[in-house]
């Protein structure tokens, strides 16, 4: 996982990891959510990848445009609890 944004500022997002057709986002709650081309779709995931790399706007984008359309979630090193296997 890559640290997200400026560590001196408060974000809802702590870290992220990018794959070819997905992004995993770790929130301050400790939950890690996977978003993929399957859910919520390629356009949103590609935008999330851009925002993650820039270090700003990712949490806001998720809360406004993605909400709870995610592929799976887990805590820390737990296996992914897939919603859409």
C-alpha positions in Angstrom: 0.0 0.0 0.0 1.2 3.5 -0.8 0.6 6.3 1.7 -2.1 8.7 0.6 -1.6 12.4 0.4 0.2 14.8 2.8 0.5 13.1 6.2 0.0 16.4 8.0 -3.5 16.8 6.7 -6.6 14.9 7.7 -8.0 12.6 5.0 -10.6 9.8 5.1 -8.1 7.8 3.1 -4.9 6.5 4.6 -3.3 4.4 1.8 -4.0 2.9 -1.6 -2.8 0.2 -4.0 -3.4 0.2 -7.7 -3.7 -2.9 -9.9 -4.4 -3.2 -13.7 -8.2 -3.1 -13.3 -8.7 -2.2 -9.6 -7.8 0.0 -6.8 -7.8 -0.8 -3.1 -8.3 2.1 -0.7 -7.6 1.9 3.1 -9.7 4.3 5.2 -9.0 5.7 8.6 -11.5 3.1 10.0 -9.0 0.4 9.1 -11.2 -1.1 6.4 -9.7 -1.7 3.0 -12.2 -1.5 0.1 -11.5 -2.9 -3.4 -13.1 -1.0 -6.4 -12.8 -2.6 -9.8 -13.8 -2.3 -13.4 -16.5 -4.7 -12.4 -17.8 -2.5 -9.6 -18.2 0.6 -9.8 -16.8 0.6 -13.4 -13.8 1.5 -15.4 -14.4 5.3 -15.7 -14.8 5.7 -11.9 -11.9 3.4 -11.1 -9.6 5.2 -13.5 -10.5 8.5 -12.0 -9.9 7.1 -8.5 -6.4 6.0 -9.6 -5.7 9.6 -10.8 -6.9 11.1 -7.6 -4.9 8.6 -5.5 -1.7 9.4 -7.3 -2.3 13.2 -6.9 -2.9 12.8 -3.2 -6.1 14.8 -2.9 -9.8 14.4 -3.6 -10.2 10.7 -3.4 -12.3 10.4 -0.3 -14.7 13.2 -1.6 -14.9 11.5 -5.0 -15.8 8.1 -3.4 -18.5 9.7 -1.1 -20.1 11.7 -3.9 -19.8 9.3 -7.0 -19.0 5.8 -5.8 -20.7 5.5 -2.4 -20.9 1.8 -1.5 -20.4 0.3 -4.9 -17.3 -1.7 -4.2 -16.2 -5.2 -5.1 -15.1 -6.3 -1.7 -13.7 -5.2 1.7 -11.3 -6.5 4.4 -9.4 -5.4 7.4 -5.6 -5.3 7.3 -4.2 -8.6 6.2 -7.5 -10.4 6.1 -8.6 -12.0 2.8 -10.9 -10.0 0.6 -14.6 -10.5 1.3 -15.8 -10.4 -2.3 -19.3 -9.2 -3.0 -19.2 -10.2 -6.7 -17.0 -13.4 -7.0 
